Structure formats: C-alpha cells, structure tokens
Amino acid sequence: MDFKQGLITTIHEYGVTKDSLIDLRQGLKKRPTAILIPCLYEEFKRPALTQTRDVLSNLEGLNELIIALSAQSADEVEEAKKFFSSMPFPVHVQWTNSPAVIELLQDQRKNGLDLIGTPGKGWAVWQGIGLATRESEVVALFDADIRTFSTSYPARMLQPLLDQSHGISYVKAFYSRLSLESNALQGRATRLFVGPLLASLEQIFGQGAFLKYLEAFRYPLAGEFAFTRDLGMNLRIPCDWGLEIGLLSEVYRNVRLSRIAQVDLGIFDHKHKEVGKNPKEGLQRMCTEILSSVLRGLMEHQAETLTNSQISTLEVLYKRVGQDRVKQFGLDSAVNNIPYDRHEEELSVQKFASILRPSIIQFLESPVTKQLPCWARVLSCENTLQNELAKAGLKKIP
C-alpha cells in the first residue's frame, strides 16, 4: 500500500496491525459507542449477517447495537430479536416501518415536520441516528450484506474517533471491491461512473473546493462510515441512492476538512447490483440519483450548475474518461492476474453515458429533493421524539 496523503487524512492498511480486538475493547471504554446496521428482513436468510453478528459478539464494551429493520410483520421483528439475543451488550431492534412508528412520525406534521421518508436505507439511517445519539458519543454504520466482515472493520473505523486527541469527527471507509468467487473487480458505480464524472466536471468547472473534496475520497460511495454525536445530530439525510454523496455534502457543510478521515478496510465484498436494462433499473437508476446528488452539492457549495452547452461537453468528456478508465482497470487486472471483461465494462460506460443528459435535464427542472431534517432541528421542536421513536419501534401490533 502507498502512504500518500491529501486533502482528506488517509489511514492506510500496511498489514502490520496486531491485536485489533484487544485495542478496540480498550477504546470502547473511552467513549460510549453504538453500531448501527440498517437492514431488510431478507438479510437474515443470508450468511453475511450471521458472520457480522458473530464478529460483533466479541465487542465487549459496546454501548449498543441498533438494527434498523424494515419488516413486514411483528413475527419477523421477533425473529430478528432472537437472532441477536446472545449478544454481550444491549441490542435495539427498531421496526422502522411499524404502524406505531408511522403513526408517530405522521403526527409530527402538526409541527410542520415531514418525517416519513421513502422506505429504504436513508429513512432507516435517520431513525438509527436518532436512537444511537441518545446514549452514545460515537456511532459507526455498517451495511447488513457485507460478506467479508471482520474485527478489523469496526476496529479501524472507530479508533480515530475513540481517541479524542486525534480531533476527528467523521470517518469514511474505502476498500478494494473484489468478488469472493472470482476476485474480479466490483464497484462499477464508483469506478466507471462517479470517478469519470467527477474528473469530467473538474475539467468543466475547474478545481472548486467541493469538487476537490469529493475527489479526495477514494471510495465516495462506501456505505460504511462513523461519526461523533454532535455531527450526527446535524446531518440532514437524503432518501434515495444519492445517500452517500448527500451525506458527504452534509459533512462538508458541518465539519472542517482536518476533522475528516478515510480508512482502508482492505478487501471488501457484498451484494452486487446489475447495470439494468433501462434507466429505471439497477445501477442505471442508482447512478441517476447519484448524479443529482453531485449536481445539487455543486449548487449548494460552489453555486455552479450546468448550461446546455456544458451538458454536451460533459457527455463527450465522460465517455472519453470512462473509456480511459476501462483501459486502466484492464491493465491493473492483467498484472494482478484477475479476470476482467473489457467488453462488459465498455457497455457499462455506454449505458451510464446515455443517462447523463435526460437525468441532468430532469434534475434542473426540479433540483430540490426531499431530505429528512437533522435531529437537532427535530428535537428543538419535539424534544422527546427520540425516546418516543424508540418505544414505537418496539411496539407489537395489538
């Protein structure tokens, strides 16, 4: 691994770390810490979540594990509770879409708050942050479908935050996305869309501060991150596939760059999405919403937007940069003796290029998106809502 540093402090994986579990247990004594896992019930039928549970069961001293669960029935919630019943720390299974939760949050419309998010990770994250920040000073978020989860993941994510002398408020993961079965490169949305997109926008707009910030992250779409309570309380949460970029925009808005770090988790694998046959499916839909999030951030932080002629320029630039990246990843794969389907990669770039113009035009017609308000604002209006939400998420259907 290289030792390059840049705008965002980078914590590398040098392969010499030992006793990470012992160090993590000691660190957990310094600051009350919660781990948040947004989760669909279907994940309980897959081996990845079992592996994650078994690893986390060694984290004695963890203040709380919060499972933000989307379930169809109270029976599914009870099964989830049994699944985590042997953990050596408190576990809160929050039924995010329960009738009681929906009723509670709908009632907040009387205060002018719209807290009913689109069902998905964003809404689960928002609820989880509200619950985790009640009693924990540090919160780490991990997806439920990680097939390579190990002790080093929470250890490396949390250590910069548990030791307050580092002055860090936010930690973002990066990693090598490799298939466990074939070792082939994964992460096409990052490699073949976001990377070329940001490079192309830089050529159009120059090195603006927000664009440089996004480009400083080695894996901007990583769904794993950790943060301090004060930051978490002030994050507005997007409710679409632009969640990760939207959260980076919120972090940029709230935290000095010197208080942000990214950490290498090594090899990483989880569920893979197909590119999709049309713009409303798979990675194409995902990239459409990511694009909107990037453009919205440029408006908010650089006061810049694309003109019609610049859209044409972006289409040409993106395709060229994307094709260049395909060649680069092909060489990288060849030297490392891992499989690489250049034709499929080229087709992915073509499909991603085709969504640019219609997605941008649609965005410019309606650039404002729904974001769940930060918890600091919610509590200024209804200061008991965190505890009421926790109770509602545990209620059974009568």
Secondary structure as UniProt FT lines:
FT   STRAND          9..11
FT   HELIX           20..28
FT   TURN            29..30
FT   STRAND          33..40
FT   HELIX           41..45
FT   HELIX           47..56
FT   TURN            57..58
FT   TURN            60..61
FT   STRAND          64..70
FT   HELIX           74..83
FT   TURN            84..86
FT   STRAND          91..95
FT   TURN            96..97
FT   HELIX           99..107
FT   HELIX           108..111
FT   TURN            119..120
FT   HELIX           121..132
FT   TURN            133..135
FT   STRAND          138..141
FT   TURN            144..145
FT   TURN            147..148
FT   HELIX           152..162
FT   HELIX           164..166
FT   STRAND          170..178
FT   TURN            180..182
FT   HELIX           189..194
FT   HELIX           195..205
FT   HELIX           209..215
FT   TURN            220..221
FT   STRAND          225..228
FT   HELIX           229..232
FT   TURN            233..234
FT   STRAND          237..238
FT   TURN            241..242
FT   HELIX           243..254
FT   HELIX           257..259
FT   STRAND          260..268
FT   TURN            279..280
FT   HELIX           282..302
FT   HELIX           308..335
FT   TURN            336..337
FT   HELIX           342..365
FT   STRAND          371..372
FT   HELIX           375..381
FT   TURN            383..384
FT   HELIX           385..392
FT   TURN            393..394
//
